[in-house]
């Protein structure tokens, strides 16, 4: 089962990264970072990482809201 989760996250990260790069033109390295943070299977870890890195309150709130939206969707 872990194999499918890992493959799913990798596909999601790569898909988001190339999509962001294609549609917005942001550098691929940045697009991979965004894709990795949005594709995480545990949004709490992403929010904790943002707090540790000193991200703005607005960015943390957006990520928390997005994770709640996905939780309600499922």
The first five atom37 places (N, CA, C, CB, O) and aatype in JSON, in Angstrom:
{
  "aatype": [20, 20, 20, 20, 20, 20, 20, 20, 20, 20, 20, 20, 20, 20, 20, 20, 20, 20, 20, 20, 20, 20, 20, 20, 20, 20, 20, 20, 20, 20, 20, 20, 20, 20, 20, 20, 20, 20, 20, 20, 20, 20, 20, 20, 20, 20, 20, 20, 20, 20, 20, 20, 20, 20, 20, 20, 20, 20, 20, 20, 20, 20, 20, 20, 20, 20, 20, 20, 20, 20, 20, 20, 20, 20],
  "atom_mask": [
    [1, 1, 1, 1, 1],
    [1, 1, 1, 1, 1],
    [1, 1, 1, 1, 1],
    [1, 1, 1, 1, 1],
    [1, 1, 1, 1, 1],
    [1, 1, 1, 1, 1],
    [1, 1, 1, 1, 1],
    [1, 1, 1, 1, 1],
    [1, 1, 1, 1, 1],
    [1, 1, 1, 1, 1],
    [1, 1, 1, 1, 1],
    [1, 1, 1, 1, 1],
    [1, 1, 1, 1, 1],
    [1, 1, 1, 1, 1],
    [1, 1, 1, 1, 1],
    [1, 1, 1, 1, 1],
    [1, 1, 1, 1, 1],
    [1, 1, 1, 1, 1],
    [1, 1, 1, 1, 1],
    [1, 1, 1, 1, 1],
    [1, 1, 1, 1, 1],
    [1, 1, 1, 1, 1],
    [1, 1, 1, 1, 1],
    [1, 1, 1, 1, 1],
    [1, 1, 1, 1, 1],
    [1, 1, 1, 1, 1],
    [1, 1, 1, 1, 1],
    [1, 1, 1, 1, 1],
    [1, 1, 1, 1, 1],
    [1, 1, 1, 1, 1],
    [1, 1, 1, 1, 1],
    [1, 1, 1, 1, 1],
    [1, 1, 1, 1, 1],
    [1, 1, 1, 1, 1],
    [1, 1, 1, 1, 1],
    [1, 1, 1, 1, 1],
    [1, 1, 1, 1, 1],
    [1, 1, 1, 1, 1],
    [1, 1, 1, 1, 1],
    [1, 1, 1, 1, 1],
    [1, 1, 1, 1, 1],
    [1, 1, 1, 1, 1],
    [1, 1, 1, 1, 1],
    [1, 1, 1, 1, 1],
    [1, 1, 1, 1, 1],
    [1, 1, 1, 1, 1],
    [1, 1, 1, 1, 1],
    [1, 1, 1, 1, 1],
    [1, 1, 1, 1, 1],
    [1, 1, 1, 1, 1],
    [1, 1, 1, 1, 1],
    [1, 1, 1, 1, 1],
    [1, 1, 1, 1, 1],
    [1, 1, 1, 1, 1],
    [1, 1, 1, 1, 1],
    [1, 1, 1, 1, 1],
    [1, 1, 1, 1, 1],
    [1, 1, 1, 1, 1],
    [1, 1, 1, 1, 1],
    [1, 1, 1, 1, 1],
    [1, 1, 1, 1, 1],
    [1, 1, 1, 1, 1],
    [1, 1, 1, 1, 1],
    [1, 1, 1, 1, 1],
    [1, 1, 1, 1, 1],
    [1, 1, 1, 1, 1],
    [1, 1, 1, 1, 1],
    [1, 1, 1, 1, 1],
    [1, 1, 1, 1, 1],
    [1, 1, 1, 1, 1],
    [1, 1, 1, 1, 1],
    [1, 1, 1, 1, 1],
    [1, 1, 1, 1, 1],
    [1, 1, 1, 1, 1]
  ],
  "atom_positions": [
    [[0.81, -1.2, 0.0], [0.0, 0.0, 0.0], [0.85, 1.26, 0.0], [-0.92, 0.0, 1.19], [0.5, 2.25, -0.64]],
    [[1.98, 1.23, 0.72], [2.83, 2.42, 0.76], [3.35, 2.76, -0.63], [4.0, 2.21, 1.72], [3.52, 3.93, -0.97]],
    [[3.59, 1.74, -1.43], [4.11, 1.96, -2.77], [3.17, 2.86, -3.57], [4.3, 0.63, -3.49], [3.63, 3.78, -4.24]],
    [[1.87, 2.59, -3.5], [0.9, 3.39, -4.24], [0.83, 4.83, -3.74], [-0.48, 2.75, -4.17], [0.66, 5.76, -4.52]],
    [[0.97, 5.0, -2.42], [0.97, 6.35, -1.86], [2.19, 7.13, -2.35], [0.94, 6.3, -0.33], [2.08, 8.3, -2.71]],
    [[3.33, 6.47, -2.35], [4.56, 7.14, -2.8], [4.48, 7.5, -4.27], [5.79, 6.24, -2.54], [4.8, 8.61, -4.67]],
    [[4.04, 6.56, -5.07], [3.91, 6.81, -6.51], [2.89, 7.92, -6.77], [3.51, 5.52, -7.26], [3.1, 8.78, -7.62]],
    [[1.78, 7.9, -6.04], [0.76, 8.93, -6.21], [1.27, 10.32, -5.88], [-0.43, 8.62, -5.36], [0.97, 11.28, -6.58]],
    [[2.04, 10.43, -4.81], [2.59, 11.73, -4.43], [3.61, 12.2, -5.46], [3.23, 11.66, -3.03], [3.64, 13.38, -5.81]],
    [[4.44, 11.29, -5.94], [5.44, 11.66, -6.95], [4.76, 12.14, -8.23], [6.37, 10.46, -7.27], [5.16, 13.15, -8.81]],
    [[3.74, 11.43, -8.67], [3.01, 11.84, -9.87], [2.36, 13.21, -9.66], [1.93, 10.79, -10.24], [2.38, 14.06, -10.55]],
    [[1.81, 13.41, -8.49], [1.17, 14.7, -8.18], [2.17, 15.84, -8.17], [0.46, 14.62, -6.83], [1.91, 16.91, -8.71]],
    [[3.33, 15.62, -7.56], [4.36, 16.66, -7.5], [4.84, 17.01, -8.9], [5.55, 16.2, -6.63], [4.93, 18.19, -9.25]],
    [[5.16, 16.0, -9.69], [5.66, 16.25, -11.04], [4.6, 16.93, -11.9], [6.11, 14.93, -11.7], [4.9, 17.86, -12.65]],
    [[3.37, 16.47, -11.79], [2.28, 17.08, -12.57], [2.07, 18.54, -12.21], [1.0, 16.32, -12.36], [1.92, 19.39, -13.09]],
    [[2.05, 18.82, -10.93], [1.88, 20.22, -10.5], [3.06, 21.08, -10.92], [1.71, 20.3, -8.97], [2.88, 22.21, -11.38]],
    [[4.26, 20.55, -10.76], [5.45, 21.33, -11.09], [5.47, 21.71, -12.57], [6.72, 20.54, -10.73], [5.68, 22.87, -12.92]],
    [[5.27, 20.73, -13.43], [5.29, 21.04, -14.86], [4.1, 21.91, -15.27], [5.3, 19.75, -15.68], [4.22, 22.76, -16.16]],
    [[2.95, 21.7, -14.64], [1.8, 22.55, -14.93], [2.04, 23.99, -14.52], [0.56, 22.02, -14.22], [1.74, 24.91, -15.29]],
    [[2.57, 24.19, -13.32], [2.88, 25.55, -12.88], [3.92, 26.2, -13.77], [3.36, 25.55, -11.43], [3.81, 27.38, -14.12]],
    [[4.94, 25.43, -14.13], [5.98, 25.96, -14.99], [5.42, 26.34, -16.35], [7.1, 24.95, -15.15], [5.77, 27.39, -16.9]],
    [[4.58, 25.51, -16.9], [4.02, 25.76, -18.24], [3.07, 26.94, -18.24], [3.31, 24.52, -18.75], [3.15, 27.81, -19.11]],
    [[2.15, 26.98, -17.26], [1.11, 28.0, -17.28], [1.53, 29.33, -16.68], [-0.08, 27.5, -16.56], [1.02, 30.38, -17.08]],
    [[2.45, 29.32, -15.71], [2.84, 30.58, -15.08], [4.24, 31.02, -15.43], [2.71, 30.46, -13.59], [4.59, 32.19, -15.26]],
    [[5.06, 30.09, -15.9], [6.43, 30.44, -16.28], [7.39, 30.55, -15.11], [6.42, 31.71, -17.01], [8.51, 31.02, -15.28]],
    [[6.97, 30.12, -13.91], [7.9, 30.19, -12.78], [8.98, 29.13, -12.97], [7.15, 29.98, -11.42], [8.74, 28.11, -13.62]],
    [[10.16, 29.36, -12.41], [11.25, 28.39, -12.59], [10.84, 27.0, -12.1], [12.51, 28.86, -11.83], [10.06, 26.86, -11.16]],
    [[11.36, 25.99, -12.75], [10.98, 24.61, -12.46], [11.33, 24.21, -11.02], [11.65, 23.67, -13.45], [10.59, 23.45, -10.39]],
    [[12.45, 24.71, -10.51], [12.84, 24.37, -9.13], [11.8, 24.89, -8.14], [14.23, 24.96, -8.8], [11.43, 24.18, -7.21]],
    [[11.33, 26.11, -8.34], [10.3, 26.69, -7.47], [8.99, 25.93, -7.65], [10.1, 28.21, -7.77], [8.28, 25.66, -6.68]],
    [[8.68, 25.58, -8.88], [7.44, 24.85, -9.15], [7.45, 23.48, -8.46], [7.24, 24.67, -10.66], [6.42, 23.03, -7.97]],
    [[8.61, 22.83, -8.42], [8.71, 21.56, -7.7], [8.5, 21.74, -6.21], [10.06, 20.9, -7.96], [7.88, 20.91, -5.56]],
    [[9.02, 22.83, -5.65], [8.82, 23.09, -4.23], [7.35, 23.32, -3.91], [9.64, 24.3, -3.79], [6.83, 22.81, -2.91]],
    [[6.68, 24.1, -4.75], [5.25, 24.33, -4.55], [4.47, 23.04, -4.71], [4.73, 25.39, -5.54], [3.59, 22.74, -3.9]],
    [[4.79, 22.28, -5.73], [4.12, 21.0, -5.94], [4.32, 20.04, -4.79], [4.62, 20.37, -7.21], [3.39, 19.34, -4.39]],
    [[5.53, 20.01, -4.24], [5.8, 19.12, -3.11], [5.04, 19.54, -1.87], [7.29, 19.09, -2.82], [4.56, 18.69, -1.12]],
    [[4.92, 20.84, -1.64], [4.2, 21.28, -0.44], [2.7, 21.08, -0.57], [4.49, 22.75, -0.15], [2.02, 20.83, 0.42]],
    [[2.18, 21.18, -1.78], [0.74, 20.99, -1.97], [0.36, 19.52, -2.11], [0.28, 21.76, -3.19], [-0.8, 19.17, -1.9]],
    [[1.3, 18.68, -2.46], [1.0, 17.27, -2.67], [1.22, 16.42, -1.43], [1.83, 16.74, -3.78], [0.97, 15.21, -1.46]],
    [[1.67, 17.01, -0.38], [1.95, 16.23, 0.83], [0.69, 15.53, 1.3], [2.52, 17.14, 1.95], [-0.4, 16.1, 1.28]],
    [[0.85, 14.29, 1.72], [-0.32, 13.54, 2.18], [-0.75, 13.97, 3.57], [-0.02, 12.05, 2.17], [-1.87, 13.68, 3.98]],
    [[0.12, 14.66, 4.3], [-0.19, 15.12, 5.64], [-0.07, 16.64, 5.68], [0.74, 14.46, 6.69], [1.04, 17.16, 5.83]],
    [[-1.18, 17.38, 5.54], [-1.09, 18.84, 5.51], [-0.59, 19.45, 6.82], [-2.44, 19.42, 5.17], [-0.06, 20.56, 6.82]],
    [[-0.75, 18.74, 7.93], [-0.27, 19.25, 9.2], [1.25, 19.41, 9.17], [-0.69, 18.33, 10.35], [1.79, 20.36, 9.74]],
    [[1.93, 18.47, 8.52], [3.39, 18.57, 8.43], [3.8, 19.78, 7.6], [3.99, 17.29, 7.82], [4.82, 20.42, 7.89]],
    [[3.03, 20.1, 6.58], [3.34, 21.28, 5.76], [3.16, 22.55, 6.58], [2.44, 21.33, 4.5], [4.01, 23.45, 6.52]],
    [[2.08, 22.64, 7.35], [1.84, 23.82, 8.18], [2.93, 23.95, 9.23], [0.45, 23.74, 8.85], [3.4, 25.06, 9.51]],
    [[3.35, 22.84, 9.83], [4.42, 22.88, 10.82], [5.73, 23.35, 10.19], [4.61, 21.49, 11.46], [6.48, 24.11, 10.79]],
    [[5.99, 22.88, 8.98], [7.2, 23.31, 8.27], [7.15, 24.8, 7.97], [7.37, 22.51, 6.97], [8.16, 25.5, 8.13]],
    [[6.0, 25.3, 7.55], [5.87, 26.73, 7.27], [6.11, 27.55, 8.53], [4.49, 27.04, 6.69], [6.75, 28.6, 8.47]],
    [[5.6, 27.09, 9.68], [5.83, 27.79, 10.94], [7.31, 27.8, 11.29], [5.02, 27.14, 12.08], [7.86, 28.82, 11.71]],
    [[7.96, 26.65, 11.1], [9.38, 26.54, 11.42], [10.23, 27.44, 10.53], [9.85, 25.09, 11.28], [11.22, 28.01, 10.98]],
    [[9.83, 27.57, 9.28], [10.59, 28.4, 8.34], [10.26, 29.89, 8.47], [10.33, 27.95, 6.94], [10.91, 30.72, 7.83]],
    [[9.26, 30.21, 9.28], [8.9, 31.62, 9.48], [8.06, 32.2, 8.36], [10.13, 32.43, 9.63], [8.15, 33.39, 8.07]],
    [[7.24, 31.38, 7.74], [6.37, 31.86, 6.66], [5.33, 32.82, 7.23], [5.68, 30.67, 5.94], [5.04, 32.82, 8.43]],
    [[4.79, 33.63, 6.36], [3.81, 34.63, 6.81], [2.54, 33.96, 7.31], [3.49, 35.6, 5.67], [2.21, 32.83, 6.94]],
    [[1.83, 34.69, 8.16], [0.57, 34.18, 8.73], [-0.43, 33.92, 7.6], [-0.02, 35.19, 9.76], [-1.19, 32.95, 7.66]],
    [[-0.43, 34.76, 6.6], [-1.38, 34.61, 5.48], [-1.14, 33.31, 4.73], [-1.26, 35.81, 4.5], [-2.09, 32.6, 4.4]],
    [[0.13, 32.99, 4.46], [0.45, 31.75, 3.75], [0.05, 30.53, 4.57], [1.94, 31.7, 3.41], [-0.49, 29.57, 4.04]],
    [[0.33, 30.57, 5.88], [-0.06, 29.46, 6.74], [-1.57, 29.3, 6.77], [0.47, 29.67, 8.16], [-2.07, 28.17, 6.74]],
    [[-2.29, 30.4, 6.82], [-3.76, 30.34, 6.83], [-4.29, 29.76, 5.52], [-4.36, 31.74, 7.06], [-5.22, 28.96, 5.54]],
    [[-3.7, 30.15, 4.4], [-4.12, 29.61, 3.1], [-3.89, 28.1, 3.03], [-3.37, 30.31, 1.96], [-4.75, 27.37, 2.55]],
    [[-2.75, 27.64, 3.52], [-2.46, 26.21, 3.49], [-3.39, 25.44, 4.42], [-1.01, 25.96, 3.89], [-3.85, 24.35, 4.07]],
    [[-3.68, 26.0, 5.6], [-4.6, 25.33, 6.52], [-6.0, 25.26, 5.92], [-4.64, 26.07, 7.88], [-6.68, 24.23, 6.03]],
    [[-6.43, 26.33, 5.29], [-7.75, 26.34, 4.65], [-7.84, 25.35, 3.51], [-8.07, 27.73, 4.14], [-8.85, 24.67, 3.34]],
    [[-6.77, 25.26, 2.73], [-6.75, 24.32, 1.62], [-6.84, 22.88, 2.14], [-5.48, 24.52, 0.77], [-7.53, 22.05, 1.56]],
    [[-6.13, 22.6, 3.22], [-6.16, 21.23, 3.76], [-7.54, 20.9, 4.33], [-5.08, 21.07, 4.86], [-8.0, 19.76, 4.22]],
    [[-8.2, 21.88, 4.93], [-9.56, 21.66, 5.43], [-10.53, 21.43, 4.27], [-10.02, 22.85, 6.28], [-11.42, 20.59, 4.37]],
    [[-10.35, 22.17, 3.19], [-11.2, 22.01, 2.01], [-11.08, 20.61, 1.44], [-10.84, 23.06, 0.95], [-12.07, 19.99, 1.07]],
    [[-9.85, 20.1, 1.37], [-9.64, 18.76, 0.86], [-10.23, 17.72, 1.81], [-8.13, 18.49, 0.64], [-10.81, 16.73, 1.36]],
    [[-10.1, 17.95, 3.12], [-10.64, 17.01, 4.09], [-12.16, 16.92, 3.99], [-10.22, 17.43, 5.51], [-12.73, 15.83, 4.14]],
    [[-12.82, 18.03, 3.73], [-14.27, 18.04, 3.58], [-14.67, 17.39, 2.27], [-14.82, 19.48, 3.65], [-15.71, 16.73, 2.19]],
    [[-13.84, 17.58, 1.24], [-14.11, 17.02, -0.07], [-14.1, 15.49, -0.06], [-13.09, 17.53, -1.07], [-14.92, 14.85, -0.72]],
    [[-13.19, 14.92, 0.7], [-13.03, 13.47, 0.75], [-14.15, 12.92, 1.58], [-11.65, 13.06, 1.33], [-14.24, 11.71, 1.78]]
  ]
}
